[in-house]
Amino acid sequence: MNEYAWPTGPEVPAAALVRESWEATLVALLVATRITGEVIGRQPFGVFIRIDDVPNAIALAEITAMPPGMELPALGALVSGEVLCHAAHNHQVKVRLDEWRTNDQ
């Protein structure tokens, strides 16, 4: 099995639903909002997360927020973190995972 995978499966919201729900996502997931969810996709640049309680939102935790020496969480891992910003061009919520926090953050 390849260690990387794009988000797929019935639990992943369709792209059209993510786009249609974008305004509601922005209201529900303000910057600094705490999130929990499941890793549904894994790429060399980060992990995609299905956010609990916001079914039509997709989060991305990018490696740019990951301290050196850490590893990406596995597919299916349950994670938590904080909303850093929103990427309107691709309707993603950018997050920093709690496990990636260092003492100076």
C-alpha positions in Angstrom: 0.0 0.0 0.0 1.2 3.5 -0.9 1.8 5.6 2.2 0.0 8.5 0.5 -3.7 8.7 -0.5 -6.1 11.4 -1.6 -9.4 11.7 0.3 -11.9 9.1 -1.0 -14.8 7.2 0.2 -18.4 7.8 1.3 -17.4 9.8 4.4 -15.6 12.4 2.2 -18.0 15.3 1.3 -18.4 15.9 -2.5 -16.5 18.9 -3.8 -19.7 20.6 -4.7 -21.0 20.3 -1.1 -17.7 21.7 0.2 -18.1 24.7 -2.1 -21.8 25.2 -1.4 -21.2 25.1 2.3 -18.1 27.4 2.3 -19.9 30.4 3.9 -21.3 28.2 6.7 -17.9 26.7 7.2 -16.3 30.2 7.7 -19.0 31.0 10.3 -18.5 27.7 12.1 -14.7 27.5 12.0 -13.3 30.9 12.9 -9.6 31.4 13.3 -8.4 29.9 16.6 -11.4 27.5 16.8 -10.5 24.1 18.2 -11.3 21.1 15.9 -11.2 17.4 16.1 -11.5 14.9 13.2 -10.2 12.0 11.3 -7.3 11.9 8.8 -8.9 11.0 5.4 -6.1 11.8 3.1 -2.3 11.9 3.3 0.1 13.6 0.9 3.8 14.6 1.2 2.7 18.2 1.9 0.3 17.4 4.7 -2.9 15.6 5.8 -6.6 16.2 5.0 -9.0 16.0 7.9 -12.8 15.4 8.0 -13.8 17.8 10.8 -16.2 16.5 13.4 -19.5 18.4 13.6 -18.9 20.3 10.4 -19.6 17.5 7.8 -19.0 19.5 4.6 -15.7 21.0 5.6 -12.2 19.7 4.8 -9.2 20.8 6.8 -5.6 20.6 5.7 -2.7 20.4 8.1 0.4 21.3 6.1 3.9 20.2 6.8 4.8 23.9 7.0 3.2 23.9 10.5 5.0 20.6 11.5 8.1 20.8 13.6 11.3 19.1 12.2 11.5 15.4 13.1 7.7 14.9 13.4 5.8 12.5 11.2 2.4 12.9 9.4 -0.4 11.1 11.2 -1.7 7.9 9.6 -4.9 7.5 7.6 -7.7 7.0 10.0 -5.9 8.7 12.9 -8.1 10.9 15.2 -6.5 14.3 15.6 -7.2 17.7 17.1 -5.9 21.1 16.5 -6.6 24.8 15.9 -7.8 26.7 12.8 -5.0 28.9 11.5 -6.7 30.4 8.4 -9.0 29.8 5.5 -8.0 29.1 1.9 -11.0 30.4 -0.1 -9.5 29.4 -3.5 -9.8 25.7 -2.7 -12.3 25.9 0.2 -9.9 24.5 2.8 -9.6 25.2 6.5 -5.9 25.3 7.4 -5.1 23.9 10.8 -2.1 23.2 13.1 -2.4 19.9 14.9 -1.9 19.7 18.7 0.8 17.1 18.3 2.8 19.6 16.2 2.8 22.3 18.8 6.1 23.2 20.4 6.7 25.0 23.7 7.2 28.3 21.8 3.9 28.2 20.0 
